Amino acid sequence: MKSELHVPSDLNFLIVVENWLMGCLEIQLQEFADWSGQSNRLRLALVEAYSNVVRHAHKDKPYLPVVICLEIKEREISLEVWDQGKGYDFNTYLAPSPLEKQEGGYGWLIINRLMDKVEYHLQVNGCNCLKLETTMSKDC
């Protein structure tokens, strides 16, 4: 199953993003006993990714769309979040330290902890793509 959502760069649309994802997951994964528990980590990862695009990549440009693609193949789940910002150089990323009161950087840390695989591609046909992948647990 593949689904795609085009949504404005506006945090007011966050509920639309969440409902779209959860609806798609419910339709495709309802046979798994604990699909809702596992889908919540996908929802959190997507919320972090979408809000980062809105607040950073498309800052002050709500007219730029965010494109979110979902693909489910049996237990394999892939989410892509496409933006039209300048991009981010992750070589400069500093993970938050528990001892310091760092203001940002937690979203990237959360996403990487929640997902099995995270890739970021700069300037693919003029856009940036954050690809998130995970596999539903067999215990579900």
C-alpha positions in Angstrom: 0.0 0.0 0.0 1.2 3.5 -0.9 -0.3 6.8 0.2 0.8 10.4 -0.3 -0.2 13.6 1.5 0.5 17.1 0.4 0.0 19.5 3.3 0.9 23.2 3.9 3.8 24.2 6.1 1.7 25.2 9.0 1.6 23.5 12.4 -2.2 24.0 12.4 -2.2 21.0 9.9 -0.4 18.7 12.3 -3.7 17.1 13.2 -4.3 16.4 9.5 -0.9 14.7 9.3 -1.5 12.6 12.4 -5.0 11.5 11.3 -3.8 10.6 7.8 -1.0 8.5 9.2 -3.0 6.8 11.9 -5.9 6.1 9.5 -3.6 4.5 6.9 -1.9 2.4 9.6 -5.2 1.2 11.1 -6.5 0.1 7.7 -3.3 -1.8 6.8 -2.1 -3.1 10.2 -5.2 -3.8 12.2 -4.5 -7.6 12.0 -1.5 -7.1 14.3 -2.5 -7.4 18.0 -0.5 -4.3 19.1 -0.6 -2.2 16.0 -1.8 0.9 17.8 1.1 0.8 20.3 3.7 0.5 17.6 2.0 3.0 15.4 2.3 5.6 18.1 6.1 5.6 17.7 5.6 6.2 14.0 3.2 9.0 14.8 5.8 10.6 17.1 8.6 10.3 14.6 6.4 11.9 11.9 5.2 14.7 14.2 8.9 15.5 14.9 9.9 15.4 11.2 6.9 17.5 10.0 7.3 20.1 12.8 11.0 20.4 12.0 10.2 21.1 8.3 7.6 23.8 9.3 9.8 25.5 11.9 13.2 25.2 10.2 13.2 24.2 6.5 10.1 26.2 5.5 10.3 28.9 8.2 8.2 31.9 7.2 7.1 30.1 4.0 3.8 28.5 4.8 2.9 28.4 1.1 5.5 25.7 0.5 4.0 22.3 0.7 5.3 19.4 2.7 4.9 16.0 0.9 4.7 12.9 3.0 4.8 9.4 1.5 3.9 6.2 3.3 4.6 2.8 2.0 3.7 -0.4 3.8 4.8 -3.9 2.5 3.7 -6.5 4.9 5.5 -5.5 8.2 7.9 -3.1 6.5 7.0 0.6 6.9 8.6 3.5 5.1 7.8 7.2 5.6 9.3 10.0 3.5 9.1 13.6 4.4 9.9 16.0 1.5 10.7 19.7 1.9 12.0 22.6 -0.3 14.3 24.2 2.3 18.0 24.7 2.1 18.6 21.5 3.9 20.6 20.6 7.0 24.2 19.5 7.3 24.1 16.7 9.9 27.9 16.8 10.2 27.3 19.9 12.4 24.7 18.1 14.6 25.5 17.9 18.3 23.3 15.5 20.2 21.8 17.0 23.4 23.8 16.3 26.6 21.8 15.4 29.7 24.1 17.7 31.7 23.6 20.8 29.5 20.4 22.7 29.0 20.5 22.5 25.2 17.4 24.1 23.6 17.2 22.2 20.3 18.4 18.9 18.7 16.0 16.6 20.5 13.8 15.9 17.5 16.6 14.3 15.5 17.6 12.2 18.6 14.0 11.1 19.1 13.5 10.1 15.5 16.7 8.1 15.4 15.7 6.3 18.6 12.2 5.4 17.4 13.1 4.2 13.9 15.1 1.3 12.7 16.7 3.3 9.8 16.9 7.0 9.2 18.3 8.6 6.0 18.5 12.2 4.9 19.1 13.2 1.3 19.9 16.8 0.3 18.7 18.3 -2.9 17.0 15.5 -4.7 15.4 17.2 -7.7 15.4 20.5 -5.7 14.0 19.0 -2.5 15.2 17.3 0.6 14.0 13.9 1.8 14.0 12.5 5.3 13.3 8.7 5.0 12.2 6.8 8.0 12.0 3.0 8.1 10.9 0.4 10.6 9.6 -3.1 10.8 6.5 -4.1 12.8 7.5 -6.5 15.6 6.6 -10.2 15.1 5.2 -10.2 18.6 2.2 -8.1 17.5 
